[in-house]
Amino acid sequence: MIGEGWDQMVNTLAGGTETEDGVPMDVVIVDDHDDTREVAAEVLRLQGFAVRDFARAEDALDAMESEPPRAAIIDLTLGAMSGEDLARKLRSTGTADHVALVAMTGHTSARENEERLWDCVLIKPVDPFDLARTLRDIVAQK
C-alpha cells in the first residue's frame, strides 16, 4: 500500500525531533502566505515536530514570549511587523536566547545576515525534508 510506504519514510526521517525528555520539539512558523505556512507545518508535524503556525508576526511574538519554542521559522516579508523586526524583538528581550531563529525567504540578499539575527537563512523554495534536517541540526547546536 502507498500509505504504508509513506508512513515508513516519514517515520525514518522523523528521528531526532524529540527533546531530551521525549517531548516533540516545538517549532513556530511565521509566514503570511497561507499555502507555504500550512505545507511546512504539516510536513514538520508528519515528521514528529510540535508546530504552532502564525500568519502575523505580532501574534507569533505574543505566543513566543509566553512559551518560547526550540526553533522559529520566520518569513522576512510579513505585514505590519517584518520578520527582521520580529527577530530583533526576540533577540532584544532575551526570548531568543535558547530559540533557533531561521529566516525562510525568497530574497537572496537575506543570506548576508549582517545583524546576526538568524541562526540560519534558507532561500525559498525549501525542500520540506531538508527543512526538518536543518532544524534538527541547528537546535542541536544551540
N, C-alpha and C positions, 0 to 999 in steps of 0.2 A: 504494500500500500504506500502511496506517496506520502500521506500524513505521517506514517511511522518513520520513514526516512528523514523527513523534515525535522521531526521531534528529536531524532538521534543526532542530527547535525547541530541543532540548536543546543542540545544538552552538552555536546562535546565542546562547543565554543563557549559555553557559559562558565567554564572553570575560572575561579578566582574572582567571582562577583560578590562574594560574601565578606563581611568584616571578620575580625578575629573571633567574635562571639557568635558567629554563624548567622548573623542578620544580613539580609541582602543589602548591597551597597546602595546608598541613597544618592540619586543624581537629580539635579534640577536642569530642565531645558527651558530656555527663554528664546522664543522666536515668534515674531508676529505673522509669519507665513504658516497658516494652519497645516497645510499638507506636509511641509518639511518637519514641523514640530511633531505632528502626530505619527508620521512614519518613523522618525528617530526614536520617539518614546516607545512605540510598540516593539520595534526591533530590540531595544535595550531591555524591555520587560521580558520578552521571549528568551533573552539570554540571562535572566535572573536578577537584573537590577530593579531596585525600587525607584520608580520615576515619578516626579512631580513636574508638570509642564505648565508654562505660563506664556500668554501672548504679550503681556505688558511687563516692562521692567519694574514698574512700581509695585505690582503685585508680587513679583518674584523677590524683590528686596524685602518686603514685609515678611514673607514666608521664610527667607533665608536668615533674617536676623532673629526670628523666633526659634527656628530649628535649622541650623546650618547643615547642608548636605556634605558628602565627601567630595563631590565634584559638581561643577555647574558648567553647562554648555550654553554659551550666550552668543546670539547673533549680534553683530555690531549695529546694524541698521534697524532700529525699533521705532517706536512712536515718540512721545514727548521726551522720554529719557532714553538716550542711546545705550548700546551695550557697553561702550567705554565708560560712560558716566556711571552705569551700574557697577562696573568693576572697580572704578575709583572709590565709590561709596563703600563697597565691601572691604576694600583694602584699608581705607582710612579709619573705619570703625573697628578693625581687627576681626571682623566676621570671617574674612577670607584667610586668616592665618592657617587654618587646617583644611581649607577647601581648595581643591584644584580648579583653577579657572581656565576654561577652554573657550577661545573665540572660534566661532564657526561662521565663516563669511564668504561672500563671493568677491570681495575686494582684495586683490592680490597685494596691494600696498600694506595691508594689515600684517604681513609677515615681519615687518620691521620691528613691531612691538617695542617702540622706543621707550615707553614709560615702564616697561617691565610689568604691565598689568596682567599679562597672561602667562600661565604655565605652559601653554601650547596654543598655537594658532593653526587652525585647519581651514583650508580653502575648499569651498563647495565646488562641485559635488563631492560629498564624502561617502565612501563605502560604509554602510552601517556596521558591518562586521569589523572593519578597521577602526571605526569609532569606538567600539566596545574594547578592542585590544588597547587602543591608545588610552582610554580611561583607566583601565587596569594598570597600565604601566605608569601613568602619571601619578595616580593615587598611591601606588607603591613607593614612589619617590618622595612623597610629601611627609 
